[in-house]
Amino acid sequence: MSNCLLYSYQNGQRTGLIEGIESLQWMPEWQSAGEFKLVCSCSEKNRSLLTDWGMLYNPDTPNIAALITYLDKTINKDGRTVIEVRGEFTSCRWKGRAVLGDVDVTDAVSGILSIADANKRGLEVTTGQSSESSPVDYTASWGTCYEAFCDIAEAGDIGFQHTFNPVTAKETLDILTGTDRSDQTTDDYVGYFGTPPQNVASASSILDYSDYGNVGVCNGEAPSEGDTFTQQVVYVGQTSLAGNDRHEIYIDGSGVSHTYQVDDGQGGTTQATYTDAEYTVVLTNYAWAALLKHTNALTIKLEARNTVPIYGTDYEMGDTMPIIIKEIGLRAKAMVTAVKLIYEESGKSMELTFSKFELLD
């Protein structure tokens, strides 16, 4: 396929160019690793290049690489042999590192970087530097570092990625805060998505309030016989709203336990109990994470042509871009939170996912 270049890396070295690509879906995301799906010929060259835990690099997304986690070599009924390859972008490596004990996080940026530094245990990733800050109130507790990163990024409204250097094959954990490119009076403005610039193939604006909420009501764990605590109820969101403007979502937090495990310093764990104030914080974090899945009623679906502005050159994941589709009365700005690059015999297309919509006058 002439419209797709995909390079293989093994053990820190570029090993070659994948041949006979039939289809590729390349889908990075802002607050998680994102994934890819590749179907290519099962040639001898490809079999040597595509190995478990190998990496793939696509120059159309110049700062990231993907990790191979699935290989399926098949001969079809017609005798055609193909390899189906799947995986995630390399920030998924943190699924293989655990957070030891409870870690209180008050700033999302420093929280992710400090959890990474404390739990590398030989992982060949450099921790980036950032002067940004994003206050949060979160406790990471006995899960994978990757799960903690995703939760902290969502709570702090930031993104993260492994920035990949295609020359050295080195990876750096970086924090993404994005750039607002919606104001045409600033140097950050690079254009807009719309029909007059002919950089949009299709677009739709959907308002759906069927699952909408702006206030979360969350109950905590109920006491059993012998427990000394009382059941807590917390409210999160736009709690000052009342009347018809208030849309409550019930959140079941009964599984949020008052106890947790801590490292005993001898290779084991011991059980500890939250104070009432600490438990309120934990339950509030849980409620916020659940409510955020219901707060957005506006969805914009857009298939973009990778003309000006060009993804990876003019704008990146996490940037806020203006969208003006006069034909459907849409004037908005929104953050790019996922990109889906699709390569097929018929050509290349790009679908963008947006969040944090703000309608413009």
N, C-alpha and C positions, 0 to 999 in steps of 0.2 A: 504494500500500500504506500504510494508515493507521498501521501500527505501526513505521514506519521514517522517520526524518528524516535526510537526507543533503545536506550543503551543499557547494557548489563554491567553490573559491578559484582565482583567476588573478592572477599578478603582485602578490601580497600583498593582494588585495582579495576580500571575499566577493562572489560574483557571482550566487548564486541557489540555489534548492532543486531537487534532482533530482526529476522527476516520473515517474509510470508505472513504478515499481520492481516488477519481477516476482520477483526473488530477490536476496539479498545475503548473502554469507558474509564476515564481518569477523573476521580471525584474527591479532591481535597476539601476539607472543611475548616472552619475557623476555631471552633471550641472542642474539636475532637480530631482524631487522626484522619478520618476519611478513608476511602478505599478505592481499589481499581479492579477491573475485570478485563482479561486479555484472552483472545483466542487467536492462535497462530499455527503455522504448519509444524508438524512434528519432525522437522528435519534433523539431521545429525548435528548441525551447527546449533540449532535452538536447544536441543537436548543437553548440549554441553554448557550453554549460556544460562539456561533457566534451571536453577538449583534451589533447594530449600534454603531459606534465610539469605538468598542472594538479593541484590537491590536492583531496581530499575529507575532510570532517569529519563525524563521527558523534557527537552529544552523549551517546550511551550509553557512549562511552569518552572522557571529557572532556579528557584531557591529550595526545592524540595525533592525528595526521592521516596520511593516506595519499597516496602519489604515483602518478599514473596513468602506466603504462608500456606499456599495450596497449589498443588500441581496434579492435573488429571490428563494422562496421555491416553488417547482413544483412537481406535480404528473403527470407522463407521461401516455401515452395511455396504456402502458403495466403494469401500476400500480406501477412502480418504483418511489420512491420519492427521490429528490435530492435538494441540496441547491447550488446555484451559488453565489459565493461571489467575490466581486471586491473591489479594493481600491488602495491606493497609500502609499508609504513609508512616515514616519511620518513628514518629513520636509514639507509636504503639509499643515501642520497646519498653516503655514504663509499665506495661501490663505485667512485665516480668520482674518487677521490683515492688516489695511490700512496704507500706508505712508501718513502722514499729511503734505501737502504742498510740496515744492521742496527741495530736499536734494542734494547738490553738493558733488560728490564723487571723490576724487583724488587717493585713494588707494582701490583696490577691497577688500582686506582682512579686513581692519579696517572699510571700508564702510558697508559691510554686517553686521558685528558684531555691529556696532554703530546703524544702522537702527533697528536691532533686539532689542537692549537694549532700544531704544526710544519708541518702539511700542508693547512691550509685553502685557501690559494691562491685567495682571493676567495669561498670558499663562505660563503653568508649564514647562518651558524649561530653562535650564541653558545656558548662553552664554559662549562658550569656549574661550580659550586664544590662540593667535598665534603670533609668532615673525616674521612670513613671511610678505612680502609686494609685491604688484603687482600694479604698477602705472596705473591709468586709468583717463579718463576725461569724466565723466558721471554725468547726473542729473536724480535722481529718482523723479518722479512727480506724485502725486495723483493716485496711483494704489495700488495693494496689495503688501505687503512685499515680497511675493513669486515671483511675476513678477519682482520686482527689484532685488532680489537675482539672478534669472536666467540671467537677462540682465547683471548684474555686473560680474557674474562668467564668462560669455562668453567673455565680454570685457577684463577681467583681466586674462583669461586663467587659472582659478582655478575651483575647485568644492566645493560643500558643502553637508552636510548631518546632520541628527539627529543621533548622536551616542547613542545607546540604551544599558543600563545595564540590562541584564536579571534577575539579582538578586534583584535589587532595583526598576526596571521598570522606572528609571529616564532617561530623555533625555537631550542631550547636543548638541547645534548647533555648529558644528565644520567645519573648513575650510580644504579642501583637496587640497594639492599642488602636491601630487604624488612623486614617487621616480623613477629615471632612473635606470633600472635594466638591461640595454643592454650591459654594458661593463663587460666582464668576468674577467677582472683584478681587479675588485672592490669587496668589501664585500657584496654589494647590489645585485650582480648577483645571480640568483637562477635557471638558466637554460633557455632554449628557446623553442618556439613552432615549431615543425617540425615533419617530418615523421620518422626519425631515433629514436627519443625518444618515438615514438608511443603515443604521447599525442595530436595528431590532427586526427580527423576522416575524415574531408574534408576541402578543402581550395580553394579559387579562388582569383585571382588578376585581377582587372578590371580597365582599364584606359578609362575614358569617358569624352571627352572635349566638349560634345554637349551643356552643360550649364555652361561652365567654364568662369570665369572672374578674372582678376587680378587688374583691376582699376574700381572703381565705380564713375559714374557721376550722381550727385543728384541735382535736382532743388528744391528750397524751395517754400514756400507759395508765390503766386503772389499777388501784392497789389490790393485792391479794391479802388473805389472812396473814397477819403478822407484819405487814408493811406499815411503815410510819408516814409515808408520803400521801398526799391527796392528789387526785387527778387534776391535771392542769388543762386549761383551754387557752389558746393564744389566737389573736387576730392579726393578720398581716395584710399588707396592700394599702389601698386607699380607704383607710378605716374611718376617715372623717366624712365620707359620703353617706347620704341617707336617702330615704324615699325611693323613687323609681330609678335614681341614678346608682343605687347600691346593688351590686350583683354578687351575692355570696356563693362561694364554692366550698362544700364540705370536704375536709381532708382528714382521712383516718390516720392518726398518728399513734394508735394504740400499740403498735409494734416498736415504737421508739423507747428503748429500755432505759431505766434509771441506773443500770450498772454497765460497766465497761471493763475491758482488760488492759492492764498496763504491764510493761516490761519489768520483771523483778530484778534485772541486772545479772541474773545467773543463767540466762538462756531459756527462762520460762516466763510465765505470766502469772499475775495475781489479779483478783477482782477488786474493782473500786466502785464507789457510788457517787453519782453527781450530787452536789448540793442543789437545793431548789432553784437557786439563781442560775447555776450552770445548766440544769436541765431545761430551764426556760429558753436559754440561748440555743441549745441543741434542738429543741422542738420548734423554735422559731425558724431556724435554718431549714429544717425539714419542710415546714409549711411554705416558706418562700419558694423553695425549689419546686414544690408541687403547684403552687399558684401560677408561677411563671409560664407553665404549659397552657394556661387558659386566658392570659391577658391580651393576646393579640387577635383581634377580629379581622384585621385587614391582611389579605394575602395578595401579593403581586407575583404573577408568573411571567417570566420573560425569557424568550429565546433570543440571545444576542448574536450578532455577527461579529467576529473578532477583528473588526476594523477599528478605526479610531473611535473611542479610546481603546487601547489594546491591553488586555489582561496580562499582568506580569511585567509590563513596561510603563503604562500610564497609571494603572491602579492595581491594588493588591487586595488580598483577603482582609476584611475588616474595614476597608475604606467605605465612606459614605458617598454615594453618587446620586445626582439628580436624574429623575425619570419624568419625561414629559411626553405623554401620548395624547395628543389633542383629540384624536378620533373617539376615545372613550372617556374624555374629560378627566384625565389623570395628570396631576402635577404633584409630585412627591419627591422626597429624598429618602434613601434607605441604605442600610449597611449590607455589603456583600458578605454573606456568611457561608456560602458553599458555591463551588464551581463544578460543573459536570461537562468535561470535554469528551465528545463522542467522535470516534474515527471509524468510518465504514468505507466500503468501496465507493459509495455514492458521494463521499466527501466528508468534511469536518463540520461539526456544529458545536455550539456552546450554550448551555443552560445555566442561568444564574439564579441562586436563591438569595432572597433578601429578608432582613428583619429590621426591627427598630424603624418602622415606617413613620414618616411625618409628612402630612399633607401640606403643600405649599399654597399660598394665596395666588 
